[in-house]
């Protein structure tokens, strides 16, 4: 398979043991009922094998729809998927799954979502601070708070539960490039979206976060920089998006030769979205697309 054959949103690449593992939201099921998560794998980022179902909901599982944005992270000798889930009777939240291999099978690890139970939350990602403390960075969704927020939640060392209260790092309207978003499904005239946070530590030591919202040309990936170099910030929004042409929910990975790539889905219209890879490079000011 080529990338053009893979219909997913919210792509995430894990490089492990010389193999690239590609996870994402199933494109055909993204807005409705679902029951599992898939992975594709490759040796060269060009030819892909899959999908391999790495998680299937167990009998009686609470979530039956919107299996969104699975990310697979290696941590202390195991692999953990952070995935956002939803049911009609419960708020959307990010739950943590665990396996011994990137292809699973993954089993339930946290007891339900780790994000607050009465918050509509999505797109949890993992961050380990320099002192080793683990965090989940996630979005408090705009459909509940109007001005979507990116939050940090400390986790227990075993990644099974929250170890404190969430802290708001910034809101979508603080970024100068973000425009209000109106959804046909929600009667909000001036809502601001936060999606897909991902942390990147620059080789010079600075801490950056990429995240998605809507700008002048549609869905986009913006960049924020922590003024302190730590997760607490304060976070300063860069004036212009890293990627602005109707694609987003990105993350950054290095290939087997150390070259950096931004992956995101593009375009942002179902059923056209596909994973795309863009070479990027570090600069003295941060990161930028090559070419």
N, C-alpha and C positions, 0 to 999 in steps of 0.2 A: 504494500500500500504506500501511496504518497500522502503527504500532508493534505493535498487537495481531496483525498478520498475519505478523510477523517472528519466527521461532523460532530464537533464538540465546541463548547464555550469554555471560557475560563481555563485555558491550558496551563499546566504546571509540569515542568521537567525536573526529574531527579536523575542525576548522573551518579552511578554506583557500579563499581567493579568493571569499568569500561563499557557499560551498557547505559543507554538513555531510556528512561521510563517516562511516558507521557500520560498524564491523568487529565480529566476534565469533566465538565457537565455534559451528560448525554444530550446531544442536540435535539433529537426528535422527542424527548420526554421532558425537556427543561422546564416547561411551563405547566406541566400536569403531573399525573401520578407516575411514580417510579418505584423501583425495588432493589437497585444495586448500583455498583460503581465499576467502571472499566479502566483498563490500562493497555497502552500500546508500547512496544519496545523496539529499539533500533541500535545498531552498532555504528551508524554513520549519520544520523539525523536526516537521511534521505529516504531510505526504505524502511517501512514499519510493519511489524507483525501485530495482529490483534483483531478485534478487542478480546482481552482476557478479563473475565469478570473476577475482580479481586475482593468484592464484598457483595453479599446478598442478604437482604433483611431477614432476620430470624422470625420465627413464628411469634406473633404478638408484639412485634416491634412498633414503637409509638409513631414513627414517621412513615408516611405513605406517598409523599410528593416533594417536588423541588429538591432533589438530591444535587446540591449545587457546590461547585468550586472545591473539589477534593484536592488537597495538597498532601504529598507524602514527604515526611522529614525523617532523616536518620538521627537517632538520639540514643546514646548509651547502649549501643549494640542491638537496637531494635528499630523498627520502622513504624511511624505513627501517621495516620491520615487524619487531617482536620477537615471536616465536611459539614456544610450547612444543610439542615433538614427542616421539614415542615409537616404539620398535619392541620386539619380543619379546626381542631379543638385546642391546639397549643401554638405558642409563638415560635417563629423560626429561631433556631439556635445552632451553634456549632458544637458538634460532638467529636470525640476523639476515639479512633480505632487503632488497633495494634496488630502487628504481624512480625514474623522473623525474616521475611523476604519481601522485596518490593512488589512481587506479584501475589503476595498473600498466601493463603486466604486471610483476610483481616477479620478480627473479631471485635466485639464491643469492649472498650477499655474504660472510658468514663461512664459514670452512671447518668445517662442522658446528656443533654447539652451542658457545657461548662459555662456558657454565657448566662446572664441573669434570666430567670424563667419568665419574668413579666416584661421583658424587652424583646422587640423584634430585632434580631441580630443576624448578621451574615458575614461570610468571607473571613473566618478566623484563619490567621497565619501564625507560625511559630517563630519566636525570637529568643535566643539564649544570650543574656547579657555577658559582658566580659568577666564578671564575677561568678558566672555559672547559673545565675537565677533564671528560670524559664518563665516566659510570658506568652500569652495569646494576645495578638493585636487583631481587633475585629471592628466591624462597623455597626453602630447603632443606627438602624435603618431609617431613612427619610420618611417612609410611609407612617412612622409613628412619631417622629420628632420634627419633621418638616426640614430642618437644617441638619442633614446627615452628619454624624460624628464618627471619628476614628478614635478608638479607645484602647487602652492597655490593661490587661488583666493578669496579675501574677498567678502562676500555677504552682501546685505542689511538685516536688522533685520527681515524682513518678508519673506526672502528667495526667493524673486521674481526676483532679478537681481544682477549683479556684482556691488560691491561698490568700485572698484579700478582695477588696472592692475594686471595680473598674474605675479607671481615671481617663477623663476625656483629654485627648492630646490636641485635637483641633476639629473644626467643623468645616464643611464643604465651602460655605460662603466666604471663608477667610482667603481662599485662593483667588487671585485677581482674574484668572482665565475662566473660572467656572460661571456658567449661566444657569438661570432657573430652568427646571425641567418639569414639564407637564405630562402626566400619564393619563391615558384614556380611562384607566381603571381607578384613578384616585382624583378627587376633586380638590386639587391643590394648585393654586395659580403660581406660587413662587416657592416651590420645593427645590432643595439642593441635595444632590446625590453624592454619597460616598460609597465606593465599591473597591474591592480587590487590593487592600494594602499589602505591601511586600517590603521587607527591610533589606537594605544593602549596605554593607560596611566597605567603604572606599579603602583602597590600599594605603592612602595617606592618613587613615584613621577616622575620617568623618563618617557620620551615620546618616544615610539617606532613606527615604521611604518613597516608593512609587505607589500611586493609587489612581483610581479612575472616577471620572464624572463626565458631565456634558459641557462642551465648549462651543466655539463658533462653528466648527465643522463636524459636530456630532460627538459621539463617544470618544474619549481621549484618556491619555495617561499623563498625569502630572507628577511633579517631584517636590518633596519637602525635605528640608535639611534640619537636623537637630542642632541648635546653637550650642548645646552643652556636649554633644557627642554621645549622649545617653538617651534612653528611651523616654524619659520624662520631658525632654525638650528644654526650652520652648522650641516649637517647630515653625520654621520660616518657609513660606511657600514661594517657590520659584515663579517668576512672572509668566513663563510660557511652558506649555506641555512638552514632554519628551516625545510624545506621539499624539497627533491631533486629527488624523484623517479617518474618523468613524471606525475605530477599533480600540479595544481596551481590555481591561482586567488582565494586566501583565505581571510577569515575574522575570527575574534575571538569573541566568545560569552560565557557567563556564563549560566549554566543551573539553574533550580529553587533551587538547593542546593548550588550554588556558585562555582561549578566545571567548569573549563575553557576548552573550546574546540576550535580547529582549524577546520573549514570546508573549503573544496576545491573540485574541480572536478578532477576526476581521472578515467581512464587515460586521456590523452589529445588528443585522437583520436576520431573523429566522425565516427560512432554513438555509441561509447562505453562509453563515459563519463557519470559518475554518481556522485552525491554528496557523500562525505565521511566525517566522523567526527573522529578527533583524539584528545584524551585527551592531554592537555598541562599543564605546571605548570610554575609559576614564579620562577626564581632563583635570586641570588644576582646580576648576570650579565645581566639578561633579561628574556627570555622565552625559553622553550625547550619542545620537545615532551616527554611524559611520556613513560617509558619502553625502 
